[in-house]
Amino acid sequence: MGNAIVSSNPDNSTNLDIGVSSDGRFLYTLNAATGSIGMFSVQSDGGLVKFGQFDGLPASAGLNGIAAY
């Protein structure tokens, strides 16, 4: 994977679902137990680099899917 960094999930969470942008450049993970979405850029060698996280989703709402465009 070259110099790409693969990041881990937030504590006490697992990826429930993932989505990839239509151009294949970004990957998003739904971390339902913590109510967050992880954001990664997909490198040319296939590695992932985390560039952010969106928090504040209602973890108790039963989140169960993600879609990306």
PDB file of N, CA, C, O and CB in Angstrom:
ATOM      1  N   MET A   1       0.800  -1.197   0.000  1.00  0.00           N
ATOM      2  CA  MET A   1       0.000   0.000   0.000  1.00  0.00           C
ATOM      3  C   MET A   1       0.845   1.265   0.000  1.00  0.00           C
ATOM      4  O   MET A   1       0.307   2.338   0.274  1.00  0.00           O
ATOM      5  CB  MET A   1      -0.911  -0.004   1.179  1.00  0.00           C
ATOM      6  N   GLY A   2       2.066   1.200  -0.276  1.00  0.00           N
ATOM      7  CA  GLY A   2       2.883   2.401  -0.334  1.00  0.00           C
ATOM      8  C   GLY A   2       2.882   3.147   0.979  1.00  0.00           C
ATOM      9  O   GLY A   2       3.042   2.548   2.043  1.00  0.00           O
ATOM     10  N   ASN A   3       2.700   4.463   0.906  1.00  0.00           N
ATOM     11  CA  ASN A   3       2.702   5.310   2.099  1.00  0.00           C
ATOM     12  C   ASN A   3       1.299   5.615   2.614  1.00  0.00           C
ATOM     13  O   ASN A   3       1.143   6.426   3.527  1.00  0.00           O
ATOM     14  CB  ASN A   3       3.418   6.602   1.805  1.00  0.00           C
ATOM     15  N   ALA A   4       0.284   4.984   2.048  1.00  0.00           N
ATOM     16  CA  ALA A   4      -1.087   5.266   2.472  1.00  0.00           C
ATOM     17  C   ALA A   4      -1.303   4.834   3.919  1.00  0.00           C
ATOM     18  O   ALA A   4      -0.713   3.858   4.383  1.00  0.00           O
ATOM     19  CB  ALA A   4      -2.094   4.556   1.550  1.00  0.00           C
ATOM     20  N   ILE A   5      -2.138   5.560   4.608  1.00  0.00           N
ATOM     21  CA  ILE A   5      -2.473   5.265   5.995  1.00  0.00           C
ATOM     22  C   ILE A   5      -3.898   4.710   6.033  1.00  0.00           C
ATOM     23  O   ILE A   5      -4.818   5.313   5.480  1.00  0.00           O
ATOM     24  CB  ILE A   5      -2.335   6.541   6.899  1.00  0.00           C
ATOM     25  N   VAL A   6      -4.072   3.584   6.674  1.00  0.00           N
ATOM     26  CA  VAL A   6      -5.404   3.037   6.860  1.00  0.00           C
ATOM     27  C   VAL A   6      -5.818   3.333   8.286  1.00  0.00           C
ATOM     28  O   VAL A   6      -5.129   2.953   9.233  1.00  0.00           O
ATOM     29  CB  VAL A   6      -5.450   1.504   6.556  1.00  0.00           C
ATOM     30  N   SER A   7      -6.928   4.003   8.437  1.00  0.00           N
ATOM     31  CA  SER A   7      -7.383   4.395   9.763  1.00  0.00           C
ATOM     32  C   SER A   7      -8.352   3.363  10.305  1.00  0.00           C
ATOM     33  O   SER A   7      -8.912   2.568   9.550  1.00  0.00           O
ATOM     34  CB  SER A   7      -8.039   5.780   9.728  1.00  0.00           C
ATOM     35  N   SER A   8      -8.546   3.378  11.599  1.00  0.00           N
ATOM     36  CA  SER A   8      -9.446   2.435  12.246  1.00  0.00           C
ATOM     37  C   SER A   8     -10.788   3.093  12.539  1.00  0.00           C
ATOM     38  O   SER A   8     -10.949   4.306  12.399  1.00  0.00           O
ATOM     39  CB  SER A   8      -8.822   1.896  13.537  1.00  0.00           C
ATOM     40  N   ASN A   9     -11.738   2.277  12.943  1.00  0.00           N
ATOM     41  CA  ASN A   9     -13.061   2.756  13.316  1.00  0.00           C
ATOM     42  C   ASN A   9     -13.001   3.467  14.654  1.00  0.00           C
ATOM     43  O   ASN A   9     -12.065   3.268  15.429  1.00  0.00           O
ATOM     44  CB  ASN A   9     -14.065   1.598  13.369  1.00  0.00           C
ATOM     45  N   PRO A  10     -14.013   4.306  14.929  1.00  0.00           N
ATOM     46  CA  PRO A  10     -14.091   4.903  16.263  1.00  0.00           C
ATOM     47  C   PRO A  10     -14.233   3.808  17.322  1.00  0.00           C
ATOM     48  O   PRO A  10     -14.708   2.713  17.021  1.00  0.00           O
ATOM     49  CB  PRO A  10     -15.278   5.897  16.349  1.00  0.00           C
ATOM     50  N   ASP A  11     -13.830   4.095  18.537  1.00  0.00           N
ATOM     51  CA  ASP A  11     -13.985   3.135  19.628  1.00  0.00           C
ATOM     52  C   ASP A  11     -15.438   2.688  19.740  1.00  0.00           C
ATOM     53  O   ASP A  11     -16.356   3.483  19.540  1.00  0.00           O
ATOM     54  CB  ASP A  11     -13.510   3.745  20.959  1.00  0.00           C
ATOM     55  N   ASN A  12     -15.639   1.425  20.059  1.00  0.00           N
ATOM     56  CA  ASN A  12     -16.958   0.830  20.272  1.00  0.00           C
ATOM     57  C   ASN A  12     -17.858   0.844  19.040  1.00  0.00           C
ATOM     58  O   ASN A  12     -19.083   0.854  19.166  1.00  0.00           O
ATOM     59  CB  ASN A  12     -17.646   1.545  21.382  1.00  0.00           C
ATOM     60  N   SER A  13     -17.264   0.844  17.858  1.00  0.00           N
ATOM     61  CA  SER A  13     -18.068   0.854  16.641  1.00  0.00           C
ATOM     62  C   SER A  13     -17.466  -0.083  15.611  1.00  0.00           C
ATOM     63  O   SER A  13     -16.274  -0.390  15.652  1.00  0.00           O
ATOM     64  CB  SER A  13     -18.179   2.277  16.072  1.00  0.00           C
ATOM     65  N   THR A  14     -18.288  -0.528  14.701  1.00  0.00           N
ATOM     66  CA  THR A  14     -17.841  -1.289  13.541  1.00  0.00           C
ATOM     67  C   THR A  14     -18.504  -0.696  12.318  1.00  0.00           C
ATOM     68  O   THR A  14     -19.536  -0.034  12.425  1.00  0.00           O
ATOM     69  CB  THR A  14     -18.173  -2.808  13.683  1.00  0.00           C
ATOM     70  N   ASN A  15     -17.918  -0.928  11.155  1.00  0.00           N
ATOM     71  CA  ASN A  15     -18.529  -0.460   9.915  1.00  0.00           C
ATOM     72  C   ASN A  15     -19.776  -1.275   9.649  1.00  0.00           C
ATOM     73  O   ASN A  15     -19.705  -2.491   9.466  1.00  0.00           O
ATOM     74  CB  ASN A  15     -17.540  -0.560   8.724  1.00  0.00           C
ATOM     75  N   LEU A  16     -20.899  -0.621   9.628  1.00  0.00           N
ATOM     76  CA  LEU A  16     -22.144  -1.296   9.318  1.00  0.00           C
ATOM     77  C   LEU A  16     -22.339  -1.372   7.813  1.00  0.00           C
ATOM     78  O   LEU A  16     -22.891  -2.344   7.298  1.00  0.00           O
ATOM     79  CB  LEU A  16     -23.325  -0.581   9.977  1.00  0.00           C
ATOM     80  N   ASP A  17     -21.885  -0.347   7.112  1.00  0.00           N
ATOM     81  CA  ASP A  17     -22.038  -0.289   5.661  1.00  0.00           C
ATOM     82  C   ASP A  17     -20.972   0.654   5.120  1.00  0.00           C
ATOM     83  O   ASP A  17     -20.464   1.508   5.847  1.00  0.00           O
ATOM     84  CB  ASP A  17     -23.479   0.184   5.250  1.00  0.00           C
ATOM     85  N   ILE A  18     -20.636   0.502   3.849  1.00  0.00           N
ATOM     86  CA  ILE A  18     -19.709   1.414   3.185  1.00  0.00           C
ATOM     87  C   ILE A  18     -20.312   1.850   1.860  1.00  0.00           C
ATOM     88  O   ILE A  18     -21.153   1.155   1.289  1.00  0.00           O
ATOM     89  CB  ILE A  18     -18.320   0.746   2.967  1.00  0.00           C
ATOM     90  N   GLY A  19     -19.879   3.000   1.380  1.00  0.00           N
ATOM     91  CA  GLY A  19     -20.272   3.499   0.066  1.00  0.00           C
ATOM     92  C   GLY A  19     -19.057   4.106  -0.597  1.00  0.00           C
ATOM     93  O   GLY A  19     -18.206   4.694   0.070  1.00  0.00           O
ATOM     94  N   VAL A  20     -18.974   3.965  -1.921  1.00  0.00           N
ATOM     95  CA  VAL A  20     -17.869   4.518  -2.693  1.00  0.00           C
ATOM     96  C   VAL A  20     -18.444   5.521  -3.679  1.00  0.00           C
ATOM     97  O   VAL A  20     -19.471   5.261  -4.304  1.00  0.00           O
ATOM     98  CB  VAL A  20     -17.064   3.397  -3.429  1.00  0.00           C
ATOM     99  N   SER A  21     -17.785   6.665  -3.820  1.00  0.00           N
ATOM    100  CA  SER A  21     -18.249   7.686  -4.757  1.00  0.00           C
ATOM    101  C   SER A  21     -18.216   7.146  -6.182  1.00  0.00           C
ATOM    102  O   SER A  21     -17.470   6.213  -6.480  1.00  0.00           O
ATOM    103  CB  SER A  21     -17.387   8.962  -4.646  1.00  0.00           C
ATOM    104  N   SER A  22     -19.025   7.734  -7.060  1.00  0.00           N
ATOM    105  CA  SER A  22     -19.138   7.237  -8.438  1.00  0.00           C
ATOM    106  C   SER A  22     -17.822   7.323  -9.204  1.00  0.00           C
ATOM    107  O   SER A  22     -17.612   6.565 -10.151  1.00  0.00           O
ATOM    108  CB  SER A  22     -20.204   8.016  -9.183  1.00  0.00           C
ATOM    109  N   ASP A  23     -16.932   8.233  -8.809  1.00  0.00           N
ATOM    110  CA  ASP A  23     -15.635   8.321  -9.480  1.00  0.00           C
ATOM    111  C   ASP A  23     -14.576   7.440  -8.823  1.00  0.00           C
ATOM    112  O   ASP A  23     -13.436   7.391  -9.284  1.00  0.00           O
ATOM    113  CB  ASP A  23     -15.160   9.758  -9.496  1.00  0.00           C
ATOM    114  N   GLY A  24     -14.951   6.738  -7.742  1.00  0.00           N
ATOM    115  CA  GLY A  24     -14.035   5.817  -7.082  1.00  0.00           C
ATOM    116  C   GLY A  24     -12.969   6.481  -6.236  1.00  0.00           C
ATOM    117  O   GLY A  24     -12.052   5.807  -5.767  1.00  0.00           O
ATOM    118  N   ARG A  25     -13.063   7.789  -6.027  1.00  0.00           N
ATOM    119  CA  ARG A  25     -12.017   8.515  -5.302  1.00  0.00           C
ATOM    120  C   ARG A  25     -12.247   8.602  -3.801  1.00  0.00           C
ATOM    121  O   ARG A  25     -11.320   8.908  -3.052  1.00  0.00           O
ATOM    122  CB  ARG A  25     -11.897   9.892  -5.852  1.00  0.00           C
ATOM    123  N   PHE A  26     -13.480   8.336  -3.349  1.00  0.00           N
ATOM    124  CA  PHE A  26     -13.800   8.485  -1.934  1.00  0.00           C
ATOM    125  C   PHE A  26     -14.594   7.294  -1.427  1.00  0.00           C
ATOM    126  O   PHE A  26     -15.413   6.728  -2.151  1.00  0.00           O
ATOM    127  CB  PHE A  26     -14.579   9.772  -1.695  1.00  0.00           C
ATOM    128  N   LEU A  27     -14.347   6.920  -0.187  1.00  0.00           N
ATOM    129  CA  LEU A  27     -15.057   5.836   0.475  1.00  0.00           C
ATOM    130  C   LEU A  27     -15.620   6.376   1.782  1.00  0.00           C
ATOM    131  O   LEU A  27     -14.941   7.100   2.510  1.00  0.00           O
ATOM    132  CB  LEU A  27     -14.122   4.606   0.724  1.00  0.00           C
ATOM    133  N   TYR A  28     -16.866   6.019   2.072  1.00  0.00           N
ATOM    134  CA  TYR A  28     -17.541   6.483   3.278  1.00  0.00           C
ATOM    135  C   TYR A  28     -17.995   5.270   4.079  1.00  0.00           C
ATOM    136  O   TYR A  28     -18.492   4.300   3.508  1.00  0.00           O
ATOM    137  CB  TYR A  28     -18.749   7.407   2.931  1.00  0.00           C
ATOM    138  N   THR A  29     -17.827   5.318   5.391  1.00  0.00           N
ATOM    139  CA  THR A  29     -18.234   4.210   6.254  1.00  0.00           C
ATOM    140  C   THR A  29     -19.287   4.678   7.233  1.00  0.00           C
ATOM    141  O   THR A  29     -19.174   5.764   7.801  1.00  0.00           O
ATOM    142  CB  THR A  29     -17.029   3.625   7.005  1.00  0.00           C
ATOM    143  N   LEU A  30     -20.310   3.866   7.433  1.00  0.00           N
ATOM    144  CA  LEU A  30     -21.327   4.160   8.436  1.00  0.00           C
ATOM    145  C   LEU A  30     -20.957   3.433   9.712  1.00  0.00           C
ATOM    146  O   LEU A  30     -20.941   2.203   9.751  1.00  0.00           O
ATOM    147  CB  LEU A  30     -22.747   3.748   7.948  1.00  0.00           C
ATOM    148  N   ASN A  31     -20.665   4.181  10.742  1.00  0.00           N
ATOM    149  CA  ASN A  31     -20.325   3.640  12.055  1.00  0.00           C
ATOM    150  C   ASN A  31     -21.548   3.857  12.947  1.00  0.00           C
ATOM    151  O   ASN A  31     -21.602   4.802  13.733  1.00  0.00           O
ATOM    152  CB  ASN A  31     -19.024   4.328  12.661  1.00  0.00           C
ATOM    153  N   ALA A  32     -22.517   2.969  12.808  1.00  0.00           N
ATOM    154  CA  ALA A  32     -23.836   3.169  13.405  1.00  0.00           C
ATOM    155  C   ALA A  32     -23.811   3.260  14.920  1.00  0.00           C
ATOM    156  O   ALA A  32     -24.548   4.061  15.496  1.00  0.00           O
ATOM    157  CB  ALA A  32     -24.744   2.060  12.997  1.00  0.00           C
ATOM    158  N   ALA A  33     -22.987   2.467  15.577  1.00  0.00           N
ATOM    159  CA  ALA A  33     -22.986   2.448  17.039  1.00  0.00           C
ATOM    160  C   ALA A  33     -22.530   3.778  17.638  1.00  0.00           C
ATOM    161  O   ALA A  33     -22.900   4.108  18.765  1.00  0.00           O
ATOM    162  CB  ALA A  33     -22.091   1.330  17.539  1.00  0.00           C
ATOM    163  N   THR A  34     -21.730   4.541  16.891  1.00  0.00           N
ATOM    164  CA  THR A  34     -21.276   5.835  17.391  1.00  0.00           C
ATOM    165  C   THR A  34     -21.951   6.998  16.680  1.00  0.00           C
ATOM    166  O   THR A  34     -21.685   8.156  17.005  1.00  0.00           O
ATOM    167  CB  THR A  34     -19.778   5.950  17.242  1.00  0.00           C
ATOM    168  N   GLY A  35     -22.822   6.710  15.714  1.00  0.00           N
ATOM    169  CA  GLY A  35     -23.516   7.772  14.999  1.00  0.00           C
ATOM    170  C   GLY A  35     -22.592   8.655  14.192  1.00  0.00           C
ATOM    171  O   GLY A  35     -22.702   9.880  14.229  1.00  0.00           O
ATOM    172  N   SER A  36     -21.667   8.027  13.451  1.00  0.00           N
ATOM    173  CA  SER A  36     -20.715   8.810  12.674  1.00  0.00           C
ATOM    174  C   SER A  36     -20.505   8.205  11.288  1.00  0.00           C
ATOM    175  O   SER A  36     -20.805   7.036  11.042  1.00  0.00           O
ATOM    176  CB  SER A  36     -19.379   8.908  13.414  1.00  0.00           C
ATOM    177  N   ILE A  37     -19.981   9.038  10.395  1.00  0.00           N
ATOM    178  CA  ILE A  37     -19.599   8.603   9.055  1.00  0.00           C
ATOM    179  C   ILE A  37     -18.119   8.917   8.890  1.00  0.00           C
ATOM    180  O   ILE A  37     -17.699  10.064   9.044  1.00  0.00           O
ATOM    181  CB  ILE A  37     -20.469   9.305   7.937  1.00  0.00           C
ATOM    182  N   GLY A  38     -17.326   7.887   8.576  1.00  0.00           N
ATOM    183  CA  GLY A  38     -15.908   8.082   8.304  1.00  0.00           C
ATOM    184  C   GLY A  38     -15.719   8.415   6.838  1.00  0.00           C
ATOM    185  O   GLY A  38     -16.407   7.859   5.982  1.00  0.00           O
ATOM    186  N   MET A  39     -14.791   9.318   6.538  1.00  0.00           N
ATOM    187  CA  MET A  39     -14.535   9.755   5.165  1.00  0.00           C
ATOM    188  C   MET A  39     -13.079   9.481   4.805  1.00  0.00           C
ATOM    189  O   MET A  39     -12.164   9.898   5.515  1.00  0.00           O
ATOM    190  CB  MET A  39     -14.866  11.262   4.991  1.00  0.00           C
ATOM    191  N   PHE A  40     -12.879   8.779   3.700  1.00  0.00           N
ATOM    192  CA  PHE A  40     -11.550   8.366   3.274  1.00  0.00           C
ATOM    193  C   PHE A  40     -11.346   8.712   1.801  1.00  0.00           C
ATOM    194  O   PHE A  40     -12.289   8.654   1.012  1.00  0.00           O
ATOM    195  CB  PHE A  40     -11.347   6.853   3.511  1.00  0.00           C
ATOM    196  N   SER A  41     -10.130   9.069   1.434  1.00  0.00           N
ATOM    197  CA  SER A  41      -9.788   9.183   0.019  1.00  0.00           C
ATOM    198  C   SER A  41      -9.117   7.876  -0.383  1.00  0.00           C
ATOM    199  O   SER A  41      -8.340   7.298   0.378  1.00  0.00           O
ATOM    200  CB  SER A  41      -8.852  10.427  -0.261  1.00  0.00           C
ATOM    201  N   VAL A  42      -9.433   7.421  -1.598  1.00  0.00           N
ATOM    202  CA  VAL A  42      -8.866   6.187  -2.131  1.00  0.00           C
ATOM    203  C   VAL A  42      -7.629   6.568  -2.947  1.00  0.00           C
ATOM    204  O   VAL A  42      -7.727   7.327  -3.912  1.00  0.00           O
ATOM    205  CB  VAL A  42      -9.918   5.396  -3.008  1.00  0.00           C
ATOM    206  N   GLN A  43      -6.487   6.048  -2.565  1.00  0.00           N
ATOM    207  CA  GLN A  43      -5.225   6.353  -3.231  1.00  0.00           C
ATOM    208  C   GLN A  43      -5.065   5.526  -4.506  1.00  0.00           C
ATOM    209  O   GLN A  43      -5.775   4.540  -4.704  1.00  0.00           O
ATOM    210  CB  GLN A  43      -4.047   6.097  -2.284  1.00  0.00           C
ATOM    211  N   SER A  44      -4.145   5.925  -5.359  1.00  0.00           N
ATOM    212  CA  SER A  44      -3.947   5.224  -6.634  1.00  0.00           C
ATOM    213  C   SER A  44      -3.522   3.776  -6.444  1.00  0.00           C
ATOM    214  O   SER A  44      -3.739   2.948  -7.329  1.00  0.00           O
ATOM    215  CB  SER A  44      -2.911   5.946  -7.467  1.00  0.00           C
ATOM    216  N   ASP A  45      -2.906   3.453  -5.280  1.00  0.00           N
ATOM    217  CA  ASP A  45      -2.507   2.075  -5.012  1.00  0.00           C
ATOM    218  C   ASP A  45      -3.584   1.294  -4.262  1.00  0.00           C
ATOM    219  O   ASP A  45      -3.364   0.147  -3.872  1.00  0.00           O
ATOM    220  CB  ASP A  45      -1.216   2.057  -4.219  1.00  0.00           C
ATOM    221  N   GLY A  46      -4.764   1.923  -4.056  1.00  0.00           N
ATOM    222  CA  GLY A  46      -5.861   1.254  -3.359  1.00  0.00           C
ATOM    223  C   GLY A  46      -5.891   1.512  -1.870  1.00  0.00           C
ATOM    224  O   GLY A  46      -6.845   1.120  -1.198  1.00  0.00           O
ATOM    225  N   GLY A  47      -4.871   2.161  -1.338  1.00  0.00           N
ATOM    226  CA  GLY A  47      -4.847   2.483   0.087  1.00  0.00           C
ATOM    227  C   GLY A  47      -5.867   3.555   0.425  1.00  0.00           C
ATOM    228  O   GLY A  47      -6.330   4.284  -0.451  1.00  0.00           O
ATOM    229  N   LEU A  48      -6.211   3.645   1.693  1.00  0.00           N
ATOM    230  CA  LEU A  48      -7.176   4.630   2.169  1.00  0.00           C
ATOM    231  C   LEU A  48      -6.506   5.615   3.112  1.00  0.00           C
ATOM    232  O   LEU A  48      -5.699   5.227   3.957  1.00  0.00           O
ATOM    233  CB  LEU A  48      -8.354   3.941   2.868  1.00  0.00           C
ATOM    234  N   VAL A  49      -6.842   6.885   2.964  1.00  0.00           N
ATOM    235  CA  VAL A  49      -6.358   7.924   3.869  1.00  0.00           C
ATOM    236  C   VAL A  49      -7.582   8.616   4.446  1.00  0.00           C
ATOM    237  O   VAL A  49      -8.388   9.185   3.710  1.00  0.00           O
ATOM    238  CB  VAL A  49      -5.405   8.948   3.135  1.00  0.00           C
ATOM    239  N   LYS A  50      -7.717   8.564   5.765  1.00  0.00           N
ATOM    240  CA  LYS A  50      -8.860   9.203   6.413  1.00  0.00           C
ATOM    241  C   LYS A  50      -8.679  10.713   6.373  1.00  0.00           C
ATOM    242  O   LYS A  50      -7.635  11.233   6.768  1.00  0.00           O
ATOM    243  CB  LYS A  50      -9.021   8.708   7.876  1.00  0.00           C
ATOM    244  N   PHE A  51      -9.712  11.422   5.890  1.00  0.00           N
ATOM    245  CA  PHE A  51      -9.615  12.873   5.848  1.00  0.00           C
ATOM    246  C   PHE A  51     -10.689  13.558   6.677  1.00  0.00           C
ATOM    247  O   PHE A  51     -10.765  14.786   6.694  1.00  0.00           O
ATOM    248  CB  PHE A  51      -9.697  13.348   4.428  1.00  0.00           C
ATOM    249  N   GLY A  52     -11.515  12.788   7.360  1.00  0.00           N
ATOM    250  CA  GLY A  52     -12.504  13.417   8.213  1.00  0.00           C
ATOM    251  C   GLY A  52     -13.509  12.431   8.764  1.00  0.00           C
ATOM    252  O   GLY A  52     -13.508  11.244   8.437  1.00  0.00           O
ATOM    253  N   GLN A  53     -14.362  12.966   9.611  1.00  0.00           N
ATOM    254  CA  GLN A  53     -15.434  12.168  10.199  1.00  0.00           C
ATOM    255  C   GLN A  53     -16.600  13.099  10.484  1.00  0.00           C
ATOM    256  O   GLN A  53     -16.410  14.186  11.031  1.00  0.00           O
ATOM    257  CB  GLN A  53     -14.959  11.433  11.504  1.00  0.00           C
ATOM    258  N   PHE A  54     -17.797  12.684  10.120  1.00  0.00           N
ATOM    259  CA  PHE A  54     -19.012  13.436  10.415  1.00  0.00           C
ATOM    260  C   PHE A  54     -19.674  12.785  11.611  1.00  0.00           C
ATOM    261  O   PHE A  54     -20.027  11.607  11.558  1.00  0.00           O
ATOM    262  CB  PHE A  54     -19.980  13.482   9.185  1.00  0.00           C
ATOM    263  N   ASP A  55     -19.847  13.526  12.680  1.00  0.00           N
ATOM    264  CA  ASP A  55     -20.455  13.021  13.906  1.00  0.00           C
ATOM    265  C   ASP A  55     -21.850  13.612  14.075  1.00  0.00           C
ATOM    266  O   ASP A  55     -22.258  14.498  13.323  1.00  0.00           O
ATOM    267  CB  ASP A  55     -19.574  13.353  15.131  1.00  0.00           C
ATOM    268  N   GLY A  56     -22.570  13.112  15.065  1.00  0.00           N
ATOM    269  CA  GLY A  56     -23.838  13.711  15.436  1.00  0.00           C
ATOM    270  C   GLY A  56     -25.076  13.007  14.923  1.00  0.00           C
ATOM    271  O   GLY A  56     -26.190  13.483  15.143  1.00  0.00           O
ATOM    272  N   LEU A  57     -24.907  11.879  14.242  1.00  0.00           N
ATOM    273  CA  LEU A  57     -26.087  11.118  13.827  1.00  0.00           C
ATOM    274  C   LEU A  57     -26.666  10.408  15.043  1.00  0.00           C
ATOM    275  O   LEU A  57     -25.918  10.055  15.955  1.00  0.00           O
ATOM    276  CB  LEU A  57     -25.735  10.095  12.703  1.00  0.00           C
ATOM    277  N   PRO A  58     -27.972  10.192  15.081  1.00  0.00           N
ATOM    278  CA  PRO A  58     -28.585   9.553  16.261  1.00  0.00           C
ATOM    279  C   PRO A  58     -28.299   8.052  16.299  1.00  0.00           C
ATOM    280  O   PRO A  58     -28.989   7.266  15.649  1.00  0.00           O
ATOM    281  CB  PRO A  58     -30.105   9.793  16.268  1.00  0.00           C
ATOM    282  N   ALA A  59     -27.294   7.666  17.053  1.00  0.00           N
ATOM    283  CA  ALA A  59     -26.877   6.257  17.110  1.00  0.00           C
ATOM    284  C   ALA A  59     -28.008   5.349  17.554  1.00  0.00           C
ATOM    285  O   ALA A  59     -28.047   4.184  17.158  1.00  0.00           O
ATOM    286  CB  ALA A  59     -25.695   6.094  18.051  1.00  0.00           C
ATOM    287  N   SER A  60     -28.921   5.845  18.359  1.00  0.00           N
ATOM    288  CA  SER A  60     -30.011   5.016  18.854  1.00  0.00           C
ATOM    289  C   SER A  60     -31.159   4.870  17.848  1.00  0.00           C
ATOM    290  O   SER A  60     -32.139   4.183  18.135  1.00  0.00           O
ATOM    291  CB  SER A  60     -30.537   5.593  20.143  1.00  0.00           C
ATOM    292  N   ALA A  61     -31.058   5.495  16.694  1.00  0.00           N
ATOM    293  CA  ALA A  61     -32.147   5.472  15.709  1.00  0.00           C
ATOM    294  C   ALA A  61     -32.176   4.210  14.855  1.00  0.00           C
ATOM    295  O   ALA A  61     -33.101   4.026  14.063  1.00  0.00           O
ATOM    296  CB  ALA A  61     -32.036   6.666  14.811  1.00  0.00           C
ATOM    297  N   GLY A  62     -31.185   3.343  15.001  1.00  0.00           N
ATOM    298  CA  GLY A  62     -31.155   2.117  14.208  1.00  0.00           C
ATOM    299  C   GLY A  62     -30.615   2.324  12.801  1.00  0.00           C
ATOM    300  O   GLY A  62     -31.119   1.724  11.851  1.00  0.00           O
ATOM    301  N   LEU A  63     -29.602   3.163  12.656  1.00  0.00           N
ATOM    302  CA  LEU A  63     -28.990   3.408  11.349  1.00  0.00           C
ATOM    303  C   LEU A  63     -28.551   2.101  10.719  1.00  0.00           C
ATOM    304  O   LEU A  63     -27.972   1.253  11.399  1.00  0.00           O
ATOM    305  CB  LEU A  63     -27.794   4.364  11.476  1.00  0.00           C
ATOM    306  N   ASN A  64     -28.817   1.917   9.412  1.00  0.00           N
ATOM    307  CA  ASN A  64     -28.461   0.633   8.827  1.00  0.00           C
ATOM    308  C   ASN A  64     -28.058   0.672   7.370  1.00  0.00           C
ATOM    309  O   ASN A  64     -28.052  -0.382   6.735  1.00  0.00           O
ATOM    310  CB  ASN A  64     -29.580  -0.282   8.972  1.00  0.00           C
ATOM    311  N   GLY A  65     -27.723   1.802   6.804  1.00  0.00           N
ATOM    312  CA  GLY A  65     -27.269   1.835   5.415  1.00  0.00           C
ATOM    313  C   GLY A  65     -26.718   3.184   5.037  1.00  0.00           C
ATOM    314  O   GLY A  65     -27.025   4.192   5.674  1.00  0.00           O
ATOM    315  N   ILE A  66     -25.893   3.208   3.986  1.00  0.00           N
ATOM    316  CA  ILE A  66     -25.307   4.456   3.492  1.00  0.00           C
ATOM    317  C   ILE A  66     -25.284   4.379   1.969  1.00  0.00           C
ATOM    318  O   ILE A  66     -25.130   3.299   1.398  1.00  0.00           O
ATOM    319  CB  ILE A  66     -23.857   4.694   4.080  1.00  0.00           C
ATOM    320  N   ALA A  67     -25.434   5.515   1.324  1.00  0.00           N
ATOM    321  CA  ALA A  67     -25.338   5.605  -0.130  1.00  0.00           C
ATOM    322  C   ALA A  67     -24.393   6.754  -0.456  1.00  0.00           C
ATOM    323  O   ALA A  67     -24.378   7.762   0.250  1.00  0.00           O
ATOM    324  CB  ALA A  67     -26.751   5.817  -0.795  1.00  0.00           C
ATOM    325  N   ALA A  68     -23.619   6.613  -1.501  1.00  0.00           N
ATOM    326  CA  ALA A  68     -22.688   7.661  -1.910  1.00  0.00           C
ATOM    327  C   ALA A  68     -22.904   7.947  -3.379  1.00  0.00           C
ATOM    328  O   ALA A  68     -23.327   7.075  -4.139  1.00  0.00           O
ATOM    329  CB  ALA A  68     -21.213   7.253  -1.636  1.00  0.00           C
ATOM    330  N   TYR A  69     -22.610   9.174  -3.774  1.00  0.00           N
ATOM    331  CA  TYR A  69     -22.725   9.539  -5.179  1.00  0.00           C
ATOM    332  C   TYR A  69     -21.424  10.134  -5.628  1.00  0.00           C
ATOM    333  O   TYR A  69     -21.288  10.518  -6.789  1.00  0.00           O
ATOM    334  CB  TYR A  69     -23.885  10.519  -5.420  1.00  0.00           C
TER     335      TYR A  69
END
